[in-house]
Amino acid sequence: MGWRDRSYNRTGSGGFATDNPLTSPESLFNWSLPAGTYGPVRVRLHFWLMLLLLLQVVNIIHLGAGFAAAILLAAATLSALLIHELGHFIFAKFADGAHEEFVVGPFGNMLPPSHAPGPWPMFIAQTGGMIANFTLAVVCYFALVIITHSTAMPTFVNPVAALFDIPQGGAFFSGNLAMGFLYSFYLMNLMLMYLNMLPFFWFDGGYILQAVLAPAAGAYQAVNITCWAGMLLAAVMVAWSIFDIHAHLGLFTILLWVLLFYSSLVMLRQLRSDAPGLLSQLQPDMSRARSSNVKKRLRSGAWSKKVKKRVEEEQKEQDEIDRILAKVSQHGLASLTRSEKRRLRLATQRQQERERQGK
């Protein structure tokens, strides 16, 4: 599948980033702005990210820090997000996949990296962003300690706190813009690391929990448990935010937890109604990983006719499954014949069995 054929590059309301944001009201919220191509990587900035950056700029100016400070805070936010994507880019290669299309949203990647089939490659590819943010946060922390001769920098105590302690660029108010940028960059990296631990598919945490659970529970139950964990956490946090509404960000915090609850609920309903389709969506495009696996197996010296035949059969079967999934995407599950439904069901069962075995 070419990059222009992906959902976020199509015009209309079906994808989550469109060429024309005025196609429909929904398209505006799904739109992303092309931000250039850098080597193999194409970068797009999502609508919600640009709205966040605008609100940051307005808020900092309103607090009296000045336009330069506001721009530097936005730059710190964008830099931390790009570092997050770069982490996925590097670790996806270790997982026999790729991450060459950055659709940068307010919490990280709107497009997950591809990886070889199985929970372990998924775990590796999805943790790359958090590891990159953690590494930069540690570097910035010690840099601030050396510069300020103080260890009194916030570190948060749990992932949930990251939704409450959004950086405001506190060091900007001292008038030292360089220190302000470093401080805000530190906080943004820390916040992104913690946010992406949360068990929602908006973040990396949903995929990571799925990968951890899949070897023992299978792909279906792994997604099922992840959805319930997200809904339970979000419900508790909505109740807490209502009870303690003045202590944090008020209605904004409540709305965010409600949206996270709803996202897990939608995922759970989709799992119940179309498990094969959803599981295929959560397993990104495998064309590059499959071809790489085939090359490795051939390079290993397994040139016998038996091995070649098995590789060809696996490739043929996967091409047929890709055709069936494309048909489901275009015409719905009801368009499949009885034979196609049986093929898809058997393929899903085989994939679940491989994941249970940790392959």
N, C-alpha and C positions, 0 to 999 in steps of 0.2 A: 504494500500500500504506500503510495507516494505521500509526501508530507502535505501537499495541497488537497489530497483527498480525505484527510482526517477531519473529524467533526468540527474542530475549532477553526478550520480554515474555510468552511463552507458558508455561503451567504444564506441567511435564514435563521429560524429560531430553533433548529434541531441541534446545532452544536453549541459549545460553550464559549466560542469566540468567533465572531463573524466578520466578514469583510465590510458589511454595511450596517452600522449600528442603528439605522433608522428604519430597517425593514419591519420591525415590530417592537412593541414595548419590551418584550422579553429579550430581544436581540441586543438592546442597549446594555443590559446587565450581563450578557454573555460575551460582549465584544472585547477584543484585545488589540493593542496597537503594535504593529511590527517595529522592533527596535534594532534591527540589523542582523547580519550574518557574520559570525566570527569563526573562521575556519570551518569545521563541520557543524558548528552549533548555530541554530536559528533562535533568536530571542524575541518573545512577545510579552508585552506588559498588559496584564488583565485589567479590566475596567475597575474591579474592586480594589486592586492595588493602587491605581491612579487616584481613586477617590480617597483612599487612606492617606496617601502622600499629600493630597490637597488639604485634607482636614488637619494633618500634622502641621503644615505650613501656616494655615490660618490660626491654629491654636497657639503656636509659638509666637507669632506676631501679636496676637491678642494679649498674651501674657507679658509682652514688652521686651522680648529678647532680641527683636530686630529681624529684618529680612534675611541677612546673611546666616544667622543662626538657624532660622527655619529651613533654609535650603540645605545647610549642612546636616541637619537632623534627617531630612528626607533622603539625602545621599547616604547617610549611615544605614537607614532602613533598607534602601535598595541594595546597597553593598552586601549587607548580611544575607539578604534573600538570594542574591546571585552566588554568594559563597555556598549557600545551602544547595543550590542547583549544581554547582561545580562538584560538590561532594557526591551527589548522585551520579554525575557524569563519570567520575573516577571509579566509584565502587561498582557501577553497572558493568564496567569492563571486566572487573574481577568475577562478576556473576555471569559472564558470557553473554552480555546484553549490550545495550547502548542507551544513551540519554542525550540526544542531540537536538531536541526541540524544547526549549525552556519557555513554558507559558507561566510567567511569574505572577503569583497571586499574593494576597496579604499574609498568608501563612506558609508560603513555600510553593512547591510545585503543584500546578493544576493538572499536569500530565505526568503520571508515574513513569519511572524508567523501565525499559524492557530488561528481561533477564531470562536465563535458561529455565525450563520447567522445574517445578519443585519448590518446597518451602525454604530450603537453605539458600538458594540463589535469590529468592524474594527477600529474605531477611537481610542478606548482604547488600543488595541494591538499595533497599529502603532505609537502611541505617546510615548510609553514606552522608546524607544531608545533615543529620544530627551530629555525626562525628566531626564533620567540617566546622559546624557552628561551635561545638564544644572546644575544638582546638583553638579557634580564633578567640573565643571567650577567655580561655586560659592565658593566651599570649597577651591579650588586652589587660587582663586583671593584673598580671605581674608588671606590665608596663606602667599601669596606673599606680601600683604600690611603690615602684621605684621613683616615679615622678613626684608623687604626693607624700611619700613617706608615711602612708596610712593604709591600713587594711580594711577600713570602714566602707567597703563597697558592697552593695546588695548582691546576694547570690540566690535569693528565693529559697524556699524550703521544699516545694513540691511543684509538679507540673501545673496544678490548678491555679497557683498563684500567678502564673504567667499571664492569665487572662485578666487579672486585676491590676497588675503593676506594669502597665504599658509605659515605656520610657517617655519622659517629657523633655529630655535634654537638660537636666538640672544643672550640669556644669556650665551651660551656656550663660547662666545668669551671673556667673563670676566675671564674665567679659572675656574669658580665654576661649576663643573659638576652637583652637586645636584640641584643647583638653575636652571641650564639650563634644566634639566629634568622636574622640577616642572613647569617652565615657558612654555616649549613646550607642556607638558601634558595639561596645562590650555588652551593654544591656540587650540590644537587639539580637545578638548572637545567642546570648543566654536564654532569652525569651523564646526564640525559635526552637532551640534544643528542647526546652521543656514542653512547649506546645505540641511538638510532634511526637511526644510520648503518649498523648491522650488517645484512647481507643476509638477514634472516629476515622472514617475513610476520607474526611476532609484533610486529615493530617497523615503523616507516615505511620503513626501509631496503630491505625486500623489494620494496615497491611502487615505490620510487624507482629501484632498479636495473632493475626490469621496465620502467619508463617510459623509462629511458635506452637500454635495449637494443632495445625494440620497433620503433623506426623502421627499424633495419637488419636485425633478425633476425625480426620478426613477433611476434605475441602469444604463440604457443605456445612458440617457442624462447626468448623472453625469460623466461618463467616457468621453463622447463626449466633454463636456465643459472643463474638465481637460486637454484633449489633445490639444484643441484649446488654452487654457490659456498657456500651456507649449510652444507651437509653437510661440505664440505672444511674450512671454517673450524672448525666444531664438532669434527670429528674431531681436528684438530691441537691444539685447545685442551683436549680431554679428555686427550690424551697428555701435553701440557705440564703440566696440573694434576696428573696422577698422578705425573709425574716430580718436580714441585716442590710437592708437596701441602702442605708446612708453610709455604710462603711466602705463601699466600693464604687462602682461606676453606675449604680442605679439601673434605670430601665434598659440602657445599652447592654449591660451584663446579662440581665434576664433574657432579653431578646436573643442574644448570642447563644445562650444555653438552650433556649427553645428551638432555635434553628438547628443546633447540633442534635438535639433529641429527634427532631423531625427528619433529619438526614439519615439517622440510623433506622428510624421507623420505615422510611421509604425503601432503604436497602433491604430490610427484613421482608417487606411485602414483595419486593421484586424477587428475592430468593425463594419465597414460597410459590410464586406464580410462574417463574421462569428460571429455575436454578441453572440449567446449562448456559443460558444466555448471560446471566450475571457472572458466573464463574469464569466464562471466557473473557468478559470485560475486565475482571480483576486480574487476569493473567495477560499482560500487555503483548503487543505484536511480537511473535516468536520467529518471524521469518529469518532475521539475521542470526539469532541464537541457534536455530535449527541447522542452518547452512554451516555455521561454525562448528557445531557438534559433528556433523557429517565429515567435514574436513579433518577434524582431529582424529576421528576413528579410522579414516583412511590413511592418515599419516602414521598411525601407530603400527602399521605393518599388517593390518587385518585385510589382506587383499583377496582372501578366498571368495569363491563365488557365493558361498552360503551367507557370509557377512554382507557382501554387496547386495545380495537379493533382499536381505532383511532390511537394510538401510533404505533401499528403493521402495519396499512395501510400506515402511513407516512413513516415508515422505509422501507416497501416494495417498495413504490413509489420512494424513494431516491435511493435504490439499483438499480432499473431499470434505473433511470437517470444516475447513475454512470456507468452502463453497456453501455448505449448509448454514453456517453462522451468518454469512453474508445475505443469504436468502431470508433468514429470520429477521435480520436487521432491516431489510427493505420491505418485506411483506408480512412479517409477524409469524409467530409460532404455528398458527393455524394453517399456513400455506404449505407446511411440510407434509410429505407423504408418510405413510406408515413405516416404510423402509428407512426413510431419512430420520424419522424420530428414533427408530431403533438404533441406527448407527450412532446418533448423537448421544443416546443414553448409554450405550456400551462404551463409547469413547470417554464419557465422563466417569464411568465406573472404573475404567482402566487407569485414568489419571488419578483418581482418588486412591486406588490401590498403590500406585507408585509413590504417592505422597505419604501414605501410611508407612511405607517401607523406608522413607527418608531419602528417596532417590531424587 
